Amino acid sequence: MDLNIQSCRNLTSIEIKGGVSSLPQLTIRDCEELSSLPALPPSLKELEMRGCPKVQSNSISLQSLQKLYLQRCDGLSGPLSVWASLMDLNIESCRNLTSIEIKGGVSSLQKLRIRYCEELSSLPALPPSLKELLISDCPKVASFGVQSNSISLQSFSDLPTFTSLRELTIRNCEGLESWVSGLQFPLSLEGLTIEGFPNLEILPSLDNLTSLRYLGIVNWRKLKYLPTGLRWPPRLKQLSIGGLWEELDSFPDFQVGSLMHLTSLTLYGWPKLKSLPQQIQHLTSLTSLSLYDLGGVETLPECLGSLTSLTSLEVRGFHLLETLPECLGSLTSLTSLDVRGFHLLETLPECLGSLTSLTFLSIGWCENLMNLPIVQAMQRLTKLHTLRIIECHPLLKQRCSRDSGTDWPKISHIPNIYGNCLNS
């Protein structure tokens, strides 16, 4: 049997007696007054503790424990000690934790995920068994521990030998910039995200990453160009890229030849970016396209209409666009459309009526949007089951009032309609 203790606001302690000695999983959530962990039975395999800020035990030395998840436990200060039998370690928002130590021999760790630990400066040594490594928003992390010693990440060059590593994410960790700049990646990688390195100017080599399926290169504010002759990994299916040098007014040139099998593309902009890369018109295998934070772009290219395999389109943060392009009507396979942050948009185009496969339509933070397409166009959207409208012009709310609004006949056939711009 498992034990789940949740939202016991005044609970100060827990006692586990012999009757539950076979306990395999213990979950403790949102117990603000709890100050210590109970004596953990040797049968325990998984421990999850969230929102317990007064728990101060920094040694979780149960040899049987295989999975540990800690979130919002600020009472864990200084070093945290765990046993080498642990296979999955996930720590999030433990703001006073400074280091993590693994004791008891060679680590069995397969997944290590650390997020939002502002004081954390040292991580445990990476074992060869590691399959997933995620370090996010830990600005002071600067070393991996090796038993009682430590070596600087800058000189840690053995990562290519980690042939079990499949997922690597390093995000918003300033202390790792020098390490990332000279990093060589293991050829086993299937997912790679390197995000939030504002001082780096050159990408690490992506050569020979033939197994890579996902790549994220975001918020490199001094990256002016992509390497000449850059070869994208041949099996790449998903790519997220953008947030580059702030003085660029266009995307750096990149070759699309090896991206022809790409199915998902996310582009992030920056304030001075004026246009989208024309190369995306050739990515005809795309089923998902997301365009974010493109406040300086004045028009969406008509070539988007050539991406007829798209089933999902998100366009957000186009502050200067006054209209959506007519070419959107060519995207007849589209099932999901999300439009946000178009400050000058007043009317949705009639071409949306051609999106007869559409099942989900979301419109948000378009404060001047007053008009939906004509009733004939909206009623052609017979598969549309969800309409969400948030933070648009007050007049649109009035027009879409149930039964009485002038635009109600346009949307009355849609089963699920919600948002703070709609009257019930």
C-alpha positions in Angstrom: 0.0 0.0 0.0 1.0 3.6 -0.6 0.6 6.5 1.9 -0.5 10.0 0.7 -0.5 12.9 3.2 -1.8 16.1 1.8 -2.7 19.6 3.0 -2.5 18.8 6.7 -1.7 22.4 7.6 -1.1 21.8 11.3 0.7 18.5 11.2 4.1 18.7 12.9 5.3 15.0 12.9 4.6 11.6 11.3 5.2 8.3 13.0 5.4 5.1 10.8 4.9 2.0 12.9 5.6 -1.6 12.1 2.1 -2.2 10.7 3.1 -0.3 7.5 6.6 -1.7 7.1 5.8 -2.8 3.6 5.2 0.8 2.5 6.6 1.2 -1.1 5.6 4.8 -1.7 5.2 7.9 0.5 3.8 11.2 -0.7 3.7 14.3 1.6 2.3 17.6 0.1 1.6 21.0 1.6 2.2 20.3 5.2 3.6 23.7 6.3 4.3 22.8 9.9 5.9 19.4 9.4 9.4 19.7 10.8 10.9 16.3 10.2 10.5 13.1 8.2 9.4 9.9 9.9 11.7 6.9 10.2 11.5 5.5 6.7 10.8 1.8 6.4 13.3 -0.3 4.4 10.7 -1.2 1.9 10.3 2.4 0.7 11.1 2.8 -3.0 9.6 6.3 -3.8 9.4 9.4 -1.7 7.8 12.6 -2.8 7.8 15.7 -0.6 6.3 19.1 -1.8 5.5 22.3 0.0 7.0 21.3 3.4 9.2 24.3 4.2 10.1 23.4 7.8 11.5 19.9 7.1 15.2 20.1 7.9 16.5 16.6 7.5 19.3 16.8 5.0 20.2 13.1 4.9 17.8 10.8 3.2 20.0 7.7 3.6 17.5 4.9 2.8 19.4 2.3 0.7 16.2 1.0 -0.8 15.0 4.4 -2.1 15.0 4.5 -5.9 13.0 7.7 -6.6 13.1 11.0 -4.8 11.1 14.2 -5.6 11.6 17.3 -3.5 9.7 20.6 -4.3 9.4 23.8 -2.2 11.3 22.5 0.8 13.2 25.6 1.9 14.2 24.0 5.2 16.6 21.8 3.3 19.7 24.0 3.6 23.4 23.3 3.0 24.3 19.9 1.5 21.7 17.2 0.8 23.0 13.5 1.1 21.3 10.7 -0.7 22.2 7.0 -1.2 23.8 5.6 -4.3 20.9 3.3 -4.9 18.8 6.2 -6.0 17.8 6.0 -9.7 15.6 9.2 -10.2 16.3 12.4 -8.4 14.1 15.5 -9.0 14.6 18.7 -7.0 12.7 21.9 -7.6 12.5 25.3 -5.9 14.5 24.3 -2.8 16.0 27.7 -2.4 18.5 27.1 0.4 20.1 23.9 -0.9 23.8 24.4 -1.6 25.0 21.0 -2.8 24.0 17.4 -3.4 26.1 14.4 -2.4 25.7 10.8 -3.2 27.2 8.3 -0.8 27.5 4.5 -0.6 29.5 3.5 -3.7 28.9 3.8 -7.4 25.8 5.8 -8.1 22.9 4.1 -10.0 21.4 7.4 -10.9 19.6 7.4 -14.3 17.6 10.7 -14.1 18.8 13.9 -12.5 16.6 17.0 -12.8 17.3 20.2 -10.8 15.3 23.4 -11.2 15.1 26.8 -9.4 17.6 26.2 -6.7 19.2 29.6 -6.4 21.9 28.7 -3.8 22.9 25.4 -5.3 26.6 25.5 -6.4 27.7 21.8 -6.6 26.1 18.7 -8.1 27.0 15.1 -7.6 29.4 13.3 -9.9 27.7 12.1 -13.1 27.5 8.3 -13.2 27.9 6.3 -16.5 24.3 5.1 -15.9 22.8 8.6 -16.4 20.1 8.8 -19.1 18.7 12.3 -18.4 20.3 15.4 -17.1 18.4 18.7 -16.6 19.8 21.7 -14.8 17.5 24.8 -15.0 17.7 28.2 -13.3 20.5 27.4 -10.9 22.7 30.4 -11.4 25.4 29.4 -8.9 26.1 25.8 -10.1 29.7 25.6 -11.1 31.0 22.1 -10.2 30.3 18.4 -10.1 31.4 16.6 -7.0 33.6 13.5 -7.2 33.1 11.7 -3.8 34.7 14.1 -1.3 36.5 16.1 -3.9 35.3 18.3 -6.8 36.4 19.3 -10.2 35.5 22.4 -12.1 32.9 21.9 -14.8 35.2 23.9 -17.1 37.6 21.0 -17.1 35.0 18.3 -17.1 35.5 16.8 -20.6 34.3 13.3 -20.2 30.7 13.9 -21.3 31.1 12.2 -24.7 31.8 9.0 -22.8 28.4 9.0 -21.3 26.9 6.6 -23.8 23.7 6.1 -21.9 22.8 9.8 -21.9 19.7 10.5 -24.0 18.4 13.9 -22.8 20.5 16.9 -21.8 19.0 20.3 -20.8 21.0 23.2 -19.5 18.9 26.3 -19.0 19.7 29.7 -17.4 22.7 28.6 -15.5 25.3 31.4 -15.6 28.0 29.4 -13.8 28.1 26.9 -16.6 28.8 29.3 -19.5 32.5 28.4 -19.8 31.7 24.7 -19.7 29.0 24.9 -22.3 31.1 26.9 -24.7 33.6 24.1 -25.1 31.2 21.2 -24.6 31.3 18.0 -26.7 28.2 16.0 -26.6 27.7 12.3 -26.4 26.6 10.7 -29.7 23.8 9.0 -27.9 21.8 12.2 -27.3 18.2 12.3 -28.5 17.2 15.6 -27.0 19.4 18.7 -26.4 18.4 22.1 -25.0 21.0 24.8 -24.3 19.1 27.9 -23.4 19.7 31.2 -21.7 23.4 31.9 -22.2 23.5 35.6 -22.9 27.3 36.0 -23.0 28.2 33.1 -25.4 28.9 33.9 -29.1 29.6 30.5 -30.7 27.6 27.4 -30.6 29.2 24.1 -29.5 29.6 21.6 -32.3 26.6 19.6 -33.3 28.6 17.2 -35.5 27.8 13.5 -35.6 24.7 13.8 -33.4 22.9 11.3 -35.6 20.4 10.2 -33.0 19.2 13.7 -32.1 15.5 14.2 -32.4 15.0 17.5 -30.5 17.2 20.6 -30.4 16.6 23.9 -28.5 18.9 26.9 -28.9 17.2 29.9 -27.3 18.2 33.2 -25.7 21.8 33.4 -26.8 21.9 37.2 -26.9 25.4 37.5 -28.4 25.0 34.8 -31.1 25.3 36.8 -34.3 25.4 33.9 -36.8 25.1 30.2 -37.1 28.3 28.4 -38.0 29.2 28.3 -41.8 28.5 24.9 -43.1 26.4 24.0 -40.1 24.9 20.5 -40.6 21.7 19.9 -38.7 21.4 16.4 -37.2 19.9 14.3 -39.9 17.1 12.8 -37.8 16.0 16.0 -36.2 12.2 16.2 -35.8 11.8 19.2 -33.4 13.7 22.5 -33.4 13.4 25.5 -31.2 15.6 28.5 -32.0 15.7 32.3 -31.4 16.3 35.1 -29.0 19.7 35.8 -30.7 21.9 38.9 -30.9 19.7 42.0 -30.2 21.1 44.0 -33.1 20.1 41.5 -35.8 17.1 42.5 -37.9 16.8 39.2 -39.6 17.4 35.5 -38.8 21.0 34.3 -39.5 21.2 32.2 -42.6 20.7 28.5 -42.2 20.5 25.6 -44.5 17.2 23.7 -44.7 18.4 20.7 -46.7 18.8 18.5 -43.7 15.7 19.8 -42.0 13.3 18.5 -44.6 11.9 15.9 -42.2 11.3 18.4 -39.4 7.8 18.1 -38.0 7.9 20.8 -35.2 9.5 24.3 -35.4 9.4 27.0 -32.7 10.9 30.4 -33.6 11.6 33.1 -30.9 12.1 36.7 -31.9 13.8 39.7 -30.4 12.9 43.4 -30.5 14.8 44.4 -33.6 13.9 41.4 -35.7 12.0 42.6 -38.8 11.2 39.4 -40.7 10.9 35.7 -40.5 13.3 33.4 -42.4 12.0 32.7 -45.9 13.5 29.2 -45.6 10.6 27.9 -43.5 8.4 27.7 -46.7 10.5 24.7 -47.7 9.8 22.8 -44.5 6.7 21.1 -45.9 6.8 18.2 -43.4 6.0 20.6 -40.5 2.9 19.7 -38.5 3.5 22.2 -35.7 4.7 25.8 -36.0 5.0 28.2 -33.1 6.1 31.9 -33.6 6.8 33.8 -30.3 7.8 37.3 -29.3 8.1 38.8 -32.8 7.1 42.4 -31.8 9.1 44.0 -34.6 7.7 42.0 -37.4 5.2 43.9 -39.5 3.9 41.1 -41.8 3.6 37.4 -41.8 5.0 36.0 -45.0 2.5 34.6 -47.5 4.8 31.6 -47.9 3.3 30.2 -44.7 0.4 29.1 -46.9 2.7 26.4 -48.4 2.9 24.6 -45.1 -0.2 22.5 -45.8 0.7 19.7 -43.4 0.4 22.0 -40.4 -2.1 20.8 -37.8 -1.1 23.2 -35.0 -0.2 27.0 -35.4 0.7 29.4 -32.5 1.4 33.0 -33.3 2.1 35.2 -30.3 3.5 38.7 -29.6 3.2 40.3 -33.1 2.6 43.8 -31.8 2.8 45.6 -35.1 0.6 43.3 -37.2 -2.8 44.8 -38.1 -4.1 41.8 -40.0 -3.6 38.1 -40.4 -2.5 37.0 -43.9 -5.0 35.5 -46.3 -2.6 32.6 -46.8 -3.8 31.1 -43.5 -6.9 29.9 -45.4 -4.7 27.4 -47.3 -3.9 25.5 -44.0 -6.8 23.2 -44.3 -5.3 20.5 -42.1 -5.1 22.9 -39.2 -6.8 21.6 -36.1 -5.5 24.1 -33.5 -4.9 27.8 -33.9 -3.7 30.1 -31.1 -3.4 33.9 -31.7 -2.1 36.1 -28.9 -0.7 39.6 -28.4 -1.7 41.2 -31.6 -2.3 44.7 -30.2 -3.4 46.3 -33.5 -5.6 43.5 -34.8 -9.2 44.6 -35.1 -10.8 41.9 -37.3 -10.2 38.2 -37.9 -10.1 37.5 -41.7 -12.8 35.7 -43.6 -10.2 33.1 -44.7 -10.5 31.4 -41.3 -13.7 29.9 -42.6 -11.6 27.7 -44.9 -10.1 26.0 -41.8 -12.7 23.3 -41.8 -10.5 20.8 -39.8 -10.2 23.3 -36.9 -11.2 21.9 -33.5 -9.6 24.5 -31.2 -9.4 28.3 -31.6 -7.8 30.5 -29.0 -7.6 34.3 -29.2 -6.0 36.3 -26.4 -4.6 39.7 -25.5 -5.7 41.3 -28.7 -7.2 44.4 -27.0 -8.4 46.0 -30.2 -10.1 42.9 -31.6 -13.8 43.7 -32.1 -14.9 41.5 -35.0 -15.1 37.8 -35.8 -15.4 36.7 -39.4 -18.8 36.8 -41.0 -21.4 34.3 -39.9 -21.1 32.2 -43.1 -17.3 31.8 -42.5 -17.7 30.9 -38.8 -20.5 28.4 -39.4 -18.3 26.5 -41.9 -16.1 25.5 -38.9 -18.3 22.6 -38.1 -15.6 20.6 -36.3 -14.7 23.5 -33.9 -15.5 22.3 -30.4 -13.6 24.8 -28.3 -13.4 28.6 -28.6 -11.5 30.6 -26.1 -11.3 34.5 -26.1 -9.4 36.3 -23.4 -8.5 40.0 -22.8 -9.9 41.4 -26.1 -12.0 44.5 -26.8 -15.0 45.0 -24.5 -17.2 45.4 -27.6 -16.4 41.8 -28.7 -17.7 40.6 -25.3 -20.9 42.5 -25.9 -21.4 41.2 -29.4 -20.8 37.5 -28.3 -23.3 37.6 -25.5 -25.2 34.4 -25.4 -28.5 34.5 -27.3 -28.7 38.4 -27.4 -25.4 39.4 -28.9 -25.2 40.3 -32.6 -22.3 37.8 -33.1 -23.9 35.0 -31.1 -25.2 33.3 -34.3 -21.5 33.1 -35.5 -20.5 30.9 -32.5 -23.7 29.3 -31.2 -22.8 26.0 -32.8 -19.5 25.6 -30.8 -20.0 23.3 -27.8 -17.3 24.8 -25.5 -17.0 28.6 -25.4 -15.1 30.3 -22.5 -12.9 33.2 -21.6 -13.3 36.5 -19.8 -14.3 38.3 -23.0 -17.5 36.3 -23.3 -20.8 36.7 -21.5 -22.5 33.5 -20.3 
